[in-house]
Amino acid sequence: MRHPFKIALMATSASTVLFAGAAIAQEAPAEATQVEDIVVVGTNIRGARTTAALPVVVADREQIEATGATTGDELMRTIPQMGDVLFDSANNPQTSNSARGDVNSVNLRSLGVGNTLVLLNGRRLVQHPTSQGTSDTGTVPVLSYNSNAIPVSGLERLEVLLDGAAAIYGADAVAGVVNTVLRDNIDGLTVSARYGGAEGTQMRDTEFNLFTGKNFDRGNVSLFANYAQRTALWASDQDFTRSDDLRPLFAGYPDFADVQSLDGRSSHTPWARLSVGSRPVIRSNGVAVTNTAGAFRFQPSSFGCGVDMGGDICLSSGNHNFNTTNRDMRYDTRHETTVRPSVERLNLFLTGRYDLTDSVEAFGEVGYYSAHSRAVQPPVVNLNQIWIPASNYYNPFGPMTFADGTLNPNRLPGLSGVPAEGLPVLMTNYRFVDTGFQVVKVDNYQARLLGGLRGEWRGFNWETAVVYSEAEAKDVSPNVNMTALQKQLALSTPDAYNPFSGGCVATTSYGDCSPSSQAAIDAIIFDLRRVSRTTLTMADFKLSRGDLFQLPGGPVGMAFGVEARGETQKDDRDANLDGTFTFTDMVSGETNLSNVSAVSPNPDTSGSREVFSTYVELAVPVVSPEMNIPLVYQLDVQLAGRYEHYSDFGSVAKPKIAAAWDVVPGVRVRGSYSQGFRAPNLEQTHATEYARLASGTDYVRCEADLRAGRISNFSQCAQNTSGASLLVAGNPDLEPEESTNTSYGLVLQPSFIPERFGAFTFTIDKWRIEQEKIVGLLGAQTALALDYLNRVEGGSNPLVNRRAPTPEDILLFQGTGLTPVGEVVSINDRFINLQPQTVSGLDLAMNWSLRRTKYGTFIVNVNASKLDEFTRDPGDIVNELYAAREAGTINAGTTLPDSSQLVGQNGRPEWRLNASLTWRKGPWRAGMTSQYVSDFQQPGLLGASGDPWVVDARQTVNAYVDYEFPAETRVRLGVRDLTDEGPSLADNGYRGTVHSPWGRYWYVTATKSF
C-alpha cells in the first residue's frame, strides 16, 4: 500500500514527541513514559529535552505494518522528504555497469545518493558494494545503502532525522539520517504470511515471517526470520512498458505527436550495419550493392530491393536509415523482457542480551541478508566495431573458393571490384538476437556481527561495541566474447557465425528467423561476471549522562564518544574487461581493452581507508518553566561537534547547534545550524581510467541536418553518439564535499481546544542546505555542446575524439557551410570538485488524534514537503553555452543543463504529500490514505514548440481493513492505488525514480501469535 508515511506519521505519543516536539500524553501516560527511555536518532543523550529541537519523524511497528510495504524501497518512498530513487531497475538495467538486482537507494531531499546516512540499531550499515553512475552525477560512481536489505517486517520503528547530523554521526549525514531499529526482546512465537499482486500483471508477492524469543532470568534471545518471493513484472503486462515506441501513447498531445525521440527502439538490430570500406561502388551483375563508403545492408524486400537474396530479403547499397526509411526495422528492447526482476529474499536477525552484573549488560547482533534476482533483458549488442574475415561462409563478398577447394555458395554473382580471395566486412551496429535474451542473475549478500557491553557507572551511561559487516554482490549475465566471435566469423563452414541474414521479415522489430547454428552460438557466448565487495569494521565507545551538572534551567546532559572504523571496497571486473584478456582484430590489427561485445573496458578497482573520530554533545536547558520568564516558557539548546581523521585525505571537523524555544505552552520555535561533509568514495579516488557509454546528441551533426532541410527543428534530430565512450579517470586529490545546513520551524499544540475534540499538532519547518566541492564530471553532453559551438565558430573541442570523416559524413555536411566531421569515438573527462549546490524547502505537518471514544480511536495525519530551491552554479563553460544559445550562435533547441532552478524537473517534483485517516475500535482496524506527487518537467524531451514534456501530478488512494479473531489471529485486506491511477506518462513510459510501474495492488496478510 502507499499509505506509508501518512501512517508512518500517525501520532502515537512516540511519533508526536519526536516529530512535533511534545507529547500528546494526556490520554496515554504509559506510552509517554516509554518514550523517555528511548535514545532516538539525532542525539546520544538518553531522555534529552533537546530532542524537541530536531525535526525527527518516528514510525512505530504498527505504523510500518500499516504501510503495506514489503521492501525497504517501498517503505522509503512513502516519506515525502525522500527524493528520487536512482538505484533502480528503471535506470539503465541493460549493463553490468549498473547496480542491478535487489537494490534500491536512499536519497533524502534529492541531494543525491550518498548524502543520507543509514543506521541499523544506531550504528552504521555497510554500503552496497556495487557502484553506479546516476543521472545527477553522470558517470561518477556513487555508492548507496541498499534499502531493500532493510527487513521491513522486522522493524520495531523507523526514525528519520530531517536535518544534517555530521557533527554527531560523521560522513554521509548531509541531508539527514535514517535509523532502522529492529525488534528484540521477543518472548513467545508469532508467524505471519502475506500474499499480494498487481492487477493486470504477472507480478505476485509471497512472504513469510517468524518472530520467536525467550526471556530468562538475566536476559533474552530473539530471532526474526523473513522469506519473501516476488515474481517478475513483464514489459508486456502494461501499455506504458509494452514497447520502446511510445509515439502511440503521446499521439493525443499535438506538440509531441511528431517527436522522433519517443520512438526509443534501438538502431542495434539483427539487421547489421556493414561495410567493406571506402572503394569504388561494387556491383553484382550490374546492380550497385555498395556505395562509395563501401556500405551495404540487408532488409526485407518491402523496404526496397537491390539484389534478391531469397526469403523476401534483399541486399542493397548504403546504410540503413533508421530515422526514416528503415525506422520500423529498429529493435524493440521491451519484447519479452522484464521491467522488474523476480526476487527471492531471506533476512535473518538474531539478538541477545545478558546481564553480567546488576550494572553491566552484554549484547549482540547477528544479521544475515541474501537475495537472488533474475531479470530478462534484450539480447546483447555489438558496441565495438569488428572485421568479419573474408573467409566467412556467409560473406556475400567472400572468396570464390574456400581454402579446402569447395565453391562458395554465398558469394554474390557477377561481382565487380572484388578479388577472388574476397573482402573482409566491417560490422558496427548489430544485436546478437539469435543468441537469446540476457538472463541477468544477481546474488546479493550482507552480514553483520556485533558484540558489545553497556551499563552504568557513577551516574554515566556507557556503551561500547565492535561491529564487523560485509556485503557482496555477484552479477552474472551472458555476453559475447569478441575473440571467440571473430574466430567463429572466420570459419568457412555452415557453423560460422552468420550476421548477414538479418532478423524476421514479418516482425522486423524483434526476432531472428535465420539464426546461426547452435554450435556457433555456443562458441561465442560466455558468462560475464562482476563481483563487488565492501566491508566495514568499527569499534566505538560512548559515554553519556543526562545530569552532568545543574543550571537554573535544569540538568545539563552530555555525551562523548570515540570511534575507529575501517572501510574497504573492491570491484572485481571480468577478466575480459579488466585488461587480462583483450581483443586484437585479426584483420585490422586494432586492439581493444574490452574483449566483450556489449560492455566498455573496466579495470578492477580496490581501496581502503581508516577513519578515527571523536564527538561531544551537550544538552543545555537554558530556561525551565519553573523560572517563570515571560514569553520564554522553556528554552533548550543542543551543542555538538565532531572531528574525523581519514587516512587518505586528512581531517575534518564539523559543529552543530540546535535550539527549541517554547514561547508559551503549546507554541514552540525551533532551529538548527550545522555543517556536514561527504567523503569521496573509494572508487572515486582509486579508479584508473575506465570507459562508459557516452550517450548524448551530436549537435553539430544535427545542425548539418537542419541546414540541409532534413529536419525542421532540433527535436527531430536523431544524431546520437551510439557506441561512443566516455573515458573517465579517478582523482586521488579529491576533497570532501562540504555542506551547511540551516533550519527553523514552528510547532503548535493549541491547548484552548477542548479535549473532547481531540489533540492537535501543527508543524512547519523551513530548511536550507548549501553544498560545495561536489564530485562530478563535465559530462558527455556538455562536451558535445561545446564541440558544436567550437565547430560553428571554426574550431573544435579537443576532449571530443572523432573518426575521420567518411564519404557519407562528407555528404551529410555537403552544402551546409560546416566542415565535415566523423562520428564521435570517445570523450575525455575526469572527476573533479565542481561548483556549489543550494537546496531549500518547507516541511509541513498536521496531526489530529481523538482516542478511546465510544466510536473508537481516530487519527489524521498530513505530512508534506515542498522544494523551494534547487540550484547549481553551472560554471564558466555552461554559462558560455547559454550565452551562445541566447545569441543564436547555436540552435535554441540545444539541450543544456539547466542548473539555475531544478525544482520541478526530472525526479524533483515541487510537492510531495501524504495524508491518512486511520480508525480502530476493539478488534477492528481500518484506514484510508492518499499520496500526492506534483507534476514535473522533463527537459530532455522537447515538443515541436521547444517546450518540455510535463509529467502529470499523481494522486493515489490506498485503503485497508483488518480484524483480530480470538486466539491472537489477525487478518488484513489492503489495496494500494485503489482507483488504479498507475504511473504518469513519461519519456520512458513512466519515471521509475519517482513512480512505481504498476497500478492497483491487492494484498492479504494473516498473523498468528502463540
N, C-alpha and C positions, 0 to 999 in steps of 0.2 A: 504494500500500500504506500501511497505517497502522503499520508497524513503525518509523516515523520516529525518534523521538528515542531510542528504545531503541537503534537503530543509530547515531543521532547521538551516542550516548553510548558507543559501543564504545571501549574504552580502548586505542587505539593509543597509543604513547608521547606523542604530541602532546596528545590529549584528556585523558589522565590527568594529565599535568603541570599542565595548566591547570585542570582540573575538580577533581581530588583534591589537587593541590598538590605532587605529587612524581612523578618519572618512574619507570615500571616499565621500566628501561633495561637490566637485566642481559642480556637476550637481544636487544636492539635498539639497540646503541650508535649506529648511523648515524642512526636516527630521532631519538634524543635530542639529538644534536649539531645536527641541523637545527632543532629547536625553539628552541634558544638564540638563533638568528638572527632569530626572528620577534618583531616588536613586536605584542603582542596587545591586544585591547580591554581598557581598564582602566588602562593605563599608556602613557606616551610614551617610556619609557626602555628601550632595547634590552637584553635579557638581564637585566632587573632581577629579583633574587630575591624582591622583594615581590609579584610576581605570585602567589606561593603564598598570600598573604593574601586573595585575591579569589575569590569563588565564580563562576568563569568556566567555561562549557561550550563546547567546541570540537568541531565535526563536520568531518571532512575530506571530500575528494571521494568516496572510496569509500563512506563512511557516508551521505552525501547521496544518492548514486545508489541505495543500498540501500533508502532510504525509499520509492521508487516515486513520490514526489511529482512532479507535473508543473507545479504552480503554487506561487508563494510562499505562498499561503494554506494549501495542503495541507502544506507543509513546516513552517510556523509552528504549525499545530495539533498537531504531534507533540511539541511542547515542553510538558511538564507544567506549567511555570510560566506558560505563556501562558494568558490569560483568554479571555473570550467575544469573539467576532468581531462587532463592532457595525456595521461597514460590510459589508453582505452582502445578496444578493438576497432573503434571507428577511425582511429588515427594510424594510417599507413601500416596496415597489418600484413602487407604482402612482402615484407622484407625482414630478415633476421636482425636488421639494424634497429628495429623497434622492440620495445619491451612487450612481448606477446604473452598470451596465456591468461592465467587467473591473476591479473594485476590491474589495479587502478590507483590513481594518485590522489594526494591530498593537497588542496590549494586554497587556503583561506584568503579572502579579499582579492582573489585573482592576481596576486602578486607574482605567481609563477611557482612551479614545482621546486621544492627545496626551501621555501620560505616559511613552512609550517613545521613545527616540531611535534612529533607524535611520541607519546609516552605510554607505557604499559605499567600499570600499578605505580605510577610516579617516576619511573625510570625509563631511559631511552630505549627505543626499539632499534634493532638493526635495520639498515636500509635495504630495500630490494636491490639485488646486485646488478640487474640489467639496466644499463643507461639507455637514454633515448633523447634524440633531439626533438624539441617540441616546437609548436607554432610560434611561441614567444621568443625562443632563443635560436631559431633557425636550426642549425645542426650542432649547436653547442650541447654536449652530452650532459644531461642532468639526471640526478638520482632522486627517487621518491621513496617514502614509506608506503608499503603495499597495503592499501585499505582493506583488501579482501583477505588479508591474513588475520584481521581482527575477528575473533569469534563472537559474532553479534549475539547469538543466543546465550552465550555465557557471560555477558556483561552484567555487572551489578549496577554500574552507572557510567555515563559518558559526560566528561567535563570539557567544556570548550572555553578557553580564555581568549577573548577577542581583543587582545592588547599585546604589544611587544613584551617579551619576557626574557631577553638575552641576559639581563642582569641577574636573573635567578637561575635560568636553565642553560644558558650558553648559546652556542651557534644554532642557527636554523629557526629560532623563535621570533622571526622578524614580524610576521603577520599575527602570530599567536601560537597557542599550544592546544593540542588535543590530547587529553589524558583518558585512556580506557582502563577502567577498573573492573577486574574480573570477580566473579562470585567466589567466596571462600566460606569457611566455617559452616559448611553444609552438614546437616545432621538428618540422615534419612535417605530416601531414594525417590527421585522424580524422573519420569520418562515422558517424552513428547514426540509427536510425529506431525509432519506438515506435508500437504500436497497442494500444488497450485500450478497455474499456467495462463498464458496469454491467449485470448480469443483469436481465432483465425490463424494461429501459428502452430508450429510443432514444438514450441518451447514449453517444457514442463519441469517443475521443481519438486524434488522429494528430499525430505530432511528428517533426520532422527537425532534426538538429544538424550543424553543421560547425565543426571546430576546425582552424585552419591557422596556421602561423607559420614564421618563418625566423630562425635565428641568423646573425649575421655578425660580423665581427671586433670591432666595438665596440658591438654592441647586438643588439636583437631587435625584430621587428614581429610581432604576433599578432592574429588575427581570430577572433572567435566569432560564429556566426550561428545563430539558432533560429527555426523557424517551427512554430507549434502551432495546431491547429484542434480545437475541441470542439463537437459538435452539442448541441442544446438538450436539456434534461431536461424532459419534458412532465408536467403535473399528472396526466394520465390514466394515466401509467405505473404508479403505485403507489397502494395503497389509502389511505394516510395523506395523500396530496395530491390525491386524485381529486375531492373535494367540500369545500365550506365547511361542510357539515352533518356534523359529526363525531360526532353522537349515536350512530350505529350502532357506532362504534369504542369508545365508552365504555359501551355497553349492559351489559357484563358487570361493571360497577362500580356497585353499587346506590346508593351515595352520590351518584353523578354521573348517574344514569340520567335524571333529570328536569331537569337544569340547562339552561335555555334558551340560555344564552350559548354553549353548544357548537354551536348552530346558527348559524354565522357567516355565513350567506347575508345579502346586503345588502338593506336597505329601499330602496335606489336601484335601481329596476327600470323596465322599459318600461311598467309599469302606473303611470302618473303620479299624483302627489298633486296634486289640482286643487281650485280654489275660485273662486267668483265674489264672495267677500266676504260679510260678515255682512249678512243681509237676511231677510225672511220666506221661509219654505220655498217653493221653486219646484216646481210640479207640471207634469207632461206628461199631458194627458188625465186629470187627477185623481190620477196616481201621483206621489208625492213623489220628486223627483230630486236635491234638495239638503237639507241640514239647516239649522239657523238660522245656522251659521257659513258657509253657502254652499258647503260641501264636497260633492264628488261623486266617484265613482270608476268606472272600467271594470274588469270582471273576467269570467272565464269563467262561464257560467250555472251551472256546478256549484258555485260559491261563493255563489250567491244571485242573484236577478234582480229588478230594478226595471222597467226598460224594455228589451225585447229589441232589440238593435242589429243582429242578424243574425250569422251565423257563430259561433253559440254564445257570443257576447259580450253582456254586459248592462251597462247603466248603472244605478247605484244611488246612493242618498244617503249622505253621510258619507264619512270617510276609510277607507282600508284599515286593518284591524287586523292588522298584520304579526306581532304577538306571539301571536295566537290564530287567528282565523278564516282570515286570509289568509297564514298563515305559509308555506305551500307556494308562494306567489307571490313570495317573496323571490328575489333573483337570485344564482345560484351563480357567483362570480367565478373559480372554478377551471376552468370549462368551456372547453376548447380553448385554455388558456393554458399558459405555461411556468413552471416552478419555477426553473430556471436558464437563462440565455440561451445562445444559440450564440455562440462567441467565435472570432475569428481573431486571433492574436498574433504579432508579429515583434519579435525582440530582436537587435540588432547591437552588438558592442562591439569596438573596436579599441584596442589598447595598443601602446606603443612606448617604447623606451629607447635612449639613445645616450651613450656615454662621450665627453664633450667633452675631458676630460683624465684623467689617472690618478686624480684625486680629485674630479672633478665629473661628474655624470651628469644628462642631460636626460631627462625622462619625460613622457608624455602619455597621455590617455584621450579617446576619442570614443565616446559611448554613445547609442544610439537605441532607443526602445521605442514601439511603436504597437499598438493593439488596436481591433478593431471588434466590437461585440456587437449582437445582435438578440434582443429579448425580445418575447413576445406577451402583452399584458396585456388585462384586460377592457375593454369599451367605456367611454368616459368618462361621468361623471355630471354632474348639474347641482347644484352646491353653493350657488348663489345664486339666490334667487327671481327669476322673470321673469314679466311680464304678457304673455299671449297676446292680441293685439288682437282686438276683436270681429269684425273683418273676416276672420279666418282661415277658409279654405274648409271646414275640418273641425270647426269650433267648433259643438258642439250647441246653444249659446246664441247663435249668430251672428245676423246681420241676416236679415230675411225676404227681402230682395233685396239683391244686391251693388251696388256703385257703378255697374257697367255695365248695371244693369237686369235682370240674369238672376236667376232664382229660386234661393234657397239650398236645395240638396237635402239638406243635413245638419242643418238646424235641427230640433230635436225638435218634433213636432206638439203643438198644444194647450197651449202654454206659458203659465203664469200668472206675472205679475210680471216679464216680460222685455220691454223695449221693442222696437219694430220695428227699431231700429238695432242691437239685440243687446247683449250684455255681454262685456267682456273677462274672461279667465280667468287666475287666478294659478297658476303652476306652481312647485312647490318640488322635492320629491324626484322625480328622474327619471334614467334611464340611456338614453343615445343608442345603443341596441343596433343600430339599423338603419344606423348609420354605420360599423359594423365594429369589429374589435378594434384596440386601440392597439398598433401595432408600434413599439417603442421602440428607436431606434438610437443608440448611444453610441460616439463615437470618442475614444479616449484617446491622448495623445501625450506623450512625455517625452524630453528630450535633455539631454546632459551633455558639456561640453567642459572639459578640464583640461590645463594645461601647467605644468611645474614643473622645479626644479633641486634636486639633493641631492648631498651629498658629505661630506667630512671636512676639518676644519681644526683643527690643533693638538690632536688627540685628541677633538674635538667632532664629533658627527654633526649635520648641519643639513639642513633641507629647507624649501623654500618653493614655493608653488603658487598659481595663480589658477584659480578654478572659476567657470564660468557654467552654470547649469542652469535649465531651464524645463519646465513641464508645462501641458498644456491638455486640457480635456475639453469635448466638444460633445455635448449631449443633445438629441435631436430626437424628438418624438412627436406624433401627430395629436391635435388638440383642437378644441373648438367655439368659434368666435368669437361672443360674445354679441350684438354689434351686428348682425352678419350674420344670426344666428339670429332675432332679433326682426324684422328686415326680411323674412325668409322666412316667419316666422309671420304676418305681416300680409297676405300675399297672399290674394286671393280666387279663386285658380285651383287646379287639382289639383296644381300644383307647389309649393304651400305646404307647409311642414314640418308633419307630422301627428303630434302627441304623444298623440292621443286614442284610437288603436285598440288600444293595449296590445301584449302580446307574443304568445306562442303558446298556444293552448288546450291542446294535447297536452303541451307541455313548458313549464309555467308558470314554471320557474326559469331558463330561458335561451331565447334566440332571439327573433326578431321576425318573425311570419308575415304582417304587413301593413306592410312598410317604406314609408317616404316615397320619393318619386321620386328617381332618381339626380341629377337636376338640383337638387333641394332639398338633398340630402346634399352634393353638390359645392360648393354655395354657402356652406355653414356651416363646413366642415372646413378647417383650416389646420395648418401645421407649427409647433408650439410649440418654441422654441429656448432653451436655456440654455448659454451659453459661459462657462466659468470658466478662469482662468489664474493661475499662480503663477510667480515667478522667484526664483532665489537667485544672488546674485553674492558671491563670497567670495575673499579673499586672506589668506594666513597665512604665518607664519614660525615654524619650530620648531627648537629647539636642544637637544641632549641629550648627556650624557656619562655613561658607566657608572662612571667612576672619577674623579670631580671631586677628591676628596681621600680620604685614608685614615683610618679609625678602627680601633681594636683589633679590631672585629668584621669589618672588611673595607672595601672601597671604597664611598664614598657616591656614589650616582647622582643626577643632576639633569636635569630637563627644564624648559624655559622656552619660552613661545610667546606670540605676539600674533596676533590675528585681527580682521579687519574684514569685515562682511557686510551686504549689503542684501537686504531681502525685500520682495516686492510680492505682492499678491493682488487680483484683480479678478473680480467675479461679474456678468456682463452678462446680465440677465434680458430676456426677450422684451418687445418694445415694448408688447404687450398686457397686460403685468403690471407694468411699472415706472412706470406713470403717463403714458406717452406717448400711448397710446390707451386711453381709459377708456370705461365703459359708462354711458349715460344711458337709463333706461327711458322709452320714448316714451309710455307710458300713465300711469305714476305720477310721472314726473319724477325719481325717485330715481337717485342716481349710485353707481357702484362703481369703485374704482381698478383693479379687475381686469376685463378685457374677455374673460376666459376662463372657460368654464363650470366647469372642474374644478380650478382652482388659485387659491389666495388671492393677493391682490396682493403683489408683492415688488419693492422698489426695487433698483436696481443698487447694488452696494457696491464700494468700492475703498479700498485703503490701502497704505501703505508704511512701512517703518521702517529705520533704520540701527543697527547694533549694533557696538560696539567692545569687545573683550575681551582680557584677558591672564591667563595662568595660570603657576603654578610648581609643580613636583612634585619631591619628594625621596624617594629610596630609601635608607633608613638601615639598614645592618647593625649592630645593637647588639651581638649576641653571635654568634660563629662557633664551629664545632666545635673548632677548634684552641685555644680558650680554656679548654676542659675545666671548665666550670662545672656543678656537679651540678644535674640537673633543668632545665637550660637548655642544651640541646644547640645550639640556634640560635634567634635572635630577630631578626626583620626588621620594620621599620616603614616605612609609606608615609605621607608628609605631602603634602597638596596644597591649593591654594587658587586660586580664580578670581574675577575681577572683570569684570562686564559692564555697559556703559552703553548704555541704549536711548534712542533719540531721542524716543520717545513717552511713556515713563513713568518714566524715571530710571535709577538704578543699583542693582545687586545684587552682593553679594559672598558667596561660599559656601566653607566649608572641608571637608576630608575627612582622616581619619586611619584607617589600617588597619594591623594587625599580625598576624604569624604567629610563633607560639612553638612550636618543636619541643622537647617535654619530654625525649624520648629519640628516637633514630632510629625513625621509623615512627609516632610519636604527635605530632600537630600540633594545637594550639589556634589558632584564628584569629578575628579580629573586626574590625569597622569601625564608624565613626561618620561620617556625612556629612550635609550639608544640601543641599537641592535647591530648584528652582523651575521653574515653567512660566509663561511669559509669556502673557497673554491674546492670543488670535489676533486678526488684523487685522479680522475680521468682527465679533467680539465688541465691539471698541472703536469701530468705524466705522459699524456698521449703523444706518440710520434705522429708524423704526418699520415693521415688516412683520407680516404675519399668517401664522399656521399653523393647521392644523386642531386645534381644542380637543377632542380625543377624551376622553371621560370619562363618568361616570354622574351623572345629575342626581338626587342622593339625596333632595331634598325632594319630588320627584315620585314617587320610589319609596316614600317614607313615605306619600304620599297613596294609592297603590295598596295598600299594606299595611293601612292603617286602613280602607279601603273593602272589604277582603276579596278584592281582585282577585288578589293573590299571597299566599302563606303565609309567605314569607321573602325576604330581600333577594337571595338567589342567583337568584331567579326574575325579578328586575327587569330590564327591557329599556329603561329610560328613559335613552337615550344622548343626548349633545349632538351630534346629527347636524347637520353644516353650520355649527356654531359656530366662531368664530375666536379664537385666542389672539393678542392684539396685543402684540408684543414689541418692545422698544426696546433699542438698543445703549447702551453706557455708556463714554465716553472716560475716566472716572475709575477704571476697574477697576484693582486692584492685582494683581501677580503672585501666583499660587498658590505657597505655600511648603511645604517638607516637611523632615522629619528622618528619616533612615534609620539604623537600628542593626542589626547582625547579629553573631552569634558562632557558632562551629562547631567541630567536631572531625573530624580526618582520621586514619584508622588504616590503616597498611600493615604488617600483622603480619609481622615478619621471622622469627619462630620456625617458620613453616610451611615445610617443605622445598620447594625449588624444583621438585621433580618434581610437586608438586601444584598448581603454578601460582602466579600473583601475585594478591593480593587487595588491594582498596582499598575502605574504607568511609568515607562522609562523612555528616555530619549538620550542618545549619545552621539556626539559629533567627533569624528576621528580623522586623523591625517597621518600619512606615512610618507616620508621623503627618503628615497634611496639614492645612493651614488655608487660609482665604480661597478656597475652591473656587468657581469661577464657576458660577452656576446660576440657576434661577428657582424661585419658589414652586410654579409648575405649575398646570395647569388642574384636576386632580383635588383638590388641596389647597384651591384657591379654591372649588370646588363643595362640598366637605365643610364648609368654614367657612360658606358661604352656607346650607347645610342647618341647621347648628347655630344660626346667627343667626336664621333664619326660624322655627325651632321655638320660639325664645325671643322672637319678636315683632319682630325686626329684619331686616337683610339685609347682605350683603357688597357694598359699593359697587364692587368690582372686577369683579363679575359683572353684565353688562348683558343685560337680558331684553326680549323683546317684551311689549307689553301683553297681558293675558290675553284669550284668545278665548272665545266661548261654550263651546267644547269644553274649554278649560282650566278654566273655572269649573265645568263638570260634573265634571271629573276630581277636583276638590278638594271637591265638594259633600259635606257631612256628615262631613268629616274633622277639622274644627276648625282647619284650616290656611288661611291667607289664600291665595287662588288666585294663581299666578304663571304668566307666559308662558314660552315656550321661550327658552333661552339663545341670545343673538346673538353675544356676544363676551366675552372675559375679558382684562383688562389685566394686563400683567406687564413686568418689566424685569430685565436682567442685573445681578446683584449678587454680591459676595463673601459666600459663605454660611459655615455652620458647619464645624468641623473634621471630619476623617475619619481613622480609625485602622484599619490593616490589618496583620495579623501572621500568620505561618505557620511551617512547618517544611519543609525540603527534605532528602530522604534519598536516598542513592545507594549502590549496591554494584557493584563491577566485579570480575570474575574472568577471568583470561586464562591459557590454557595454550597455549604457542606451540611450533610446529615439532616436534610429536611424530610418531611413525610413523603415527598415525591422523589427523594434520592439526593445525590450529590451532583452538582453541575459545575463544570469548569470550562471556561472560554479562554483561549489564547490567541493573540495576534502577534506575530513576530515578522518584522520587515527590515530589509536592508536596502539602502539606496546609494548608488555610486554617484558622487557629485563631480569628481575629477579623476582622470586617469591620463596623465600626460608624460611625455618623454622629450627631452631635448633631442631633436633629430640629428644634430651635428652639422658640420660645415658642408659635407658632401651632399646630404639630403637637402639642405637649405639651397644649395646651388641648383639642384634639380628642380625644386619648386619654383625658383626664380625663372629658370629656363622654360618651364611649362607655362607659367603665367605670361611670359613674354612671347610665347608662341614658337620658340626655338624648337621645342619638342612637342609632340601632339598632346592635346588636352586629355586624351584617353589613356595616357601613360599612367599606370598604377604606381603610386609612390607610398611609402609607409607614412600614414597619417598619424603622427605621434603628437599632434597638437592637442587632440582630445579623443581618447579611445573609448570613452563611455558610450555604450550603445552600439558597439561594434564587435563583430565576431562573438567570442564567448563571454562578453562583458555586458549583459543587459543592465539597464539603469536600475530596475526594481526587481527584487525577489521577495516574495511574501508567503508566509504560511499562516493559516488560521484554522482553529479547531474548536469543536464543541464536543465535549465528552460527558457521559452520564453513567452513573452506576447506582444501583439500588439492590440490596440483597444479593442474590446470585447472578443478577443481570448486569451486563456492561454493554455500552454501545457508544458509537461516536461517528462524527462526520467531520471531515477535514477538507481543506482546499489549498492548493499550491498554485501560486501565480508567478510567472516569469515574463517580464515585459519584452517587447519586441527589440530587435537589434539589427543593424545593417551588416551586410557582407560586402566590403569594398572591393573584394576580388571578383565579384560578379556584377558587372555593369550592364544595364539595358542600353537600348539604342540611343536613348536620351543622354546617356552618361551617368544616370543616377544608379546608385547601388540597390541590390535586392534587399528587401526588408523581411526578415524572418518574423512572422507574426507572433504576437504575445500568446501565451499559452496558459490556460487555467484548467486544472483538473480537480475533480471532486472524488473523494475516497470515503468509504464507509465500512464499518464493521459492527458485528454484534456477537456477544458470546454469553454463555450460560454455564454456571458451575453446578453440576449434578452432585448428589450425595457421594460420599466417599472420595472427596477431593478429586473429582474428574471434571475437567473444563473443556468445552468445545467452542471454537471461534470460527465464524464465517466472515470473510472480508473480501473487499473488492477495491482495487486501485483503478483510477480513471473510469469512474462509474459511467460517464457519458461517452466513453470511447473517443476521446479527442485525438489521441495519438500525438506524435511529434509534429511540430510545424514544418512546413516545406522549406527546404534549404538547398544549397548548391550541391550537396551530396545526397540529396533526397531528404536528409534530416541532419541536424547538427548534434553529433553524438557526444560532444564535450559538454553539452547543456541538456539535451533531451534524451530520454531512453527510446529505443527503436521499437516500441510496441504500444498498443492501446490498452483496452480493458483487460484486467488481470484478476482472476479469482483465486482464492486460496481458502483452505480449511486447516485448522490446527486442533489437535487433541492432546491434552496433558493429563497425566495421572500421577498422583503422589501416594507414596506408601508410608 
